[in-house]
Amino acid sequence: MWRTLGYQTYPSPDPSVNVIKAKLPADVDELLLQNKCCDLLIYFNRPNTLQHLKFTEFFNEYKWGYSQGARHRNENLDVSTICFRIVIQNITKPIFIWKRDPSKRSITRMEMLYLTAGEIWYLRLLLLHCACVSFVDLRTVDGVTHRTFQEAAIAIGLVKSQNEVLLSFRDVMHISTPREKRGLFFTLTMQVSL
C-alpha cells in the first residue's frame, strides 16, 4: 500500500517514527478482559522514577515488551538501571520496560485524531500536555475531578475557546474541496457538542 501511494519504503526513514495511540477507558478495559496490553497501560504503570514524563516523552525514551531484549540479558551491567519489570493487574505475562538505544535516533508521535472524534480527541490533547498515572488523574485539575476529558481540557486551559469547531473549519477552508468542506460541516454540525 505504501508503495502504491508513493511513500518511500526503503531505506527506512532516519530517524525512525514510533506511533502511539490514545485509547478511551472502555477500550482499555476491553483489552484487559482479553489479557492484552497497550501503550497507555504501560504508561500508566511506569516506575515512579519515570512519573514526570508525558506520554510521548516516555515512549521516545523507552520501549516495552513481554521479555527482556537480548541486549539486556547478555550484558554484565546492572539490569535494574536499564530494564524495569512492571506488573499490571489482569495481565498474566511479565512486562519489561527498557531504555531505547541512544545511537538509533527516533521520534515518537501520537496518532492524529480529528476534532470530530469527540472525547478521545480531548484525551489525546491531555496526554500530549500532562503527565498522569490514570484516567482519573488525567481528568483531575486542581483537586477537582471532572466528568469528561473535555471539561478537564477546558479547566486546564488547553481549549481556550469554545469555538474550536469554527477554528477547525477555518483551517480547512484553503486546502479542501467543496465536497470535503460540506462533509466536514455536516459532521461538525451533527456530532460535535461544545
Secondary structure by P-SEA (a helix, b strand, c coil): cccccccccccccccbbbbbbbbcaaaaaaaaaaccccaaaaaaacccccccccaaaaaaccccccccccccccccccccccbbbbbbccccbbbbbbbcccccccccccccccccccaaaaaaaaaaccccccccccccccccccccaaaaaaaaccccccaaaaaaaaaacccccaaaaaaaaaaaaccccc
